[in-house]
Amino acid sequence: MMQTELDLFNPASPAEPQWIGKQAVVLPGFALAWVETLLPELRRIIAQAPFRNMVTPGGLNMAVGLTNCGALGWVSDRRGYRYSPLDPLSQQPWPVLPGALSELSALAAAAAGFADFQPDACLVNCYKPGTRLSLHQDRDERDYSQPIVSVSLGLPAVFQFGGHTRSEPTQRVGLRHGDVMVWGGADRLRFHGVLPLKPGSHPLLGSRRINLTLRKAG
C-alpha cells in the first residue's frame, strides 16, 4: 500500500494547524496548557475505572488497554460494540468527564471548524511499546455530524489516516505529547489506526502513551 507521510516529530516543525484532510487537522501542542490539570483527573479516572483489555465480538483480546469517562462509555464484548452508561466491571456509572477536558475538546473542535461540540463520552486508551490499533472506522456514535477530538499524551505515536475504504492509501501522521487531532464532516468516517508504539520513556507518563478520544455518542 502506498503511503504519504506528515512528520510532526521534528521539534522545528511549525506550530500552525496541520491539515491532513478537508475537515481533519492536527493541532500541535494544543493540549500542553491543560496537562497539569488533566493528569490528576486522569489518575482519578483510572483509579475508579481501571484499564482493561476488552474482548472483540470474535473473541479476541484487544491489545490496547481501555477505559472511559463521561455519561457514556464505549464497550466491546461477544455481543458487539456499543456505548453504555455503566462500567460492565463495576456496574457503576463511568467516572465524570473532567470539565477541563470538555473545555479543551470544545476549543479544539472550534479551531477545526466545528462549533458547539459537547462530548458525552471519552475513550481513554493506554498503549505500551509494541501495541498497535488496526485500521477501523468510528461508527458506533449516533450523529456522524459531530467530530472526533483526540488528545495525545506520553510517548509519541504514528497515526494512520486513510480513506473511506480499508484499501485506500494512508497518511502517516506523527503525534507527540500535547498534540490534538480533530476530524469530522467529510472526513468523519475515514479509516484510521496507530502503528506499533516504539519503546521509550516519557518524563510524565513513563513507557506508555495515553490517548483521550472525545465524542458525542448519544
Secondary structure, 3 states (H helix, E strand, C coil): CCEEEECCCCCCCCCCCEEEECCEEEECCCCHHHHHHHHHHHHHHHHHCCCECCECCCCCECCCEEEEEECEEEEEECCEEEEECECCCCCCECCCCCHHHHHHHHHHHHHCCCCCCCCCEEEEEEECCCCCEEEECCCCCCCCCCCEEEEEEECCEEEEECCCCCCCCEEEEEECCCCEEEECHHHCCCCEEECCCCCCCECCCECCEEEEEEECCC
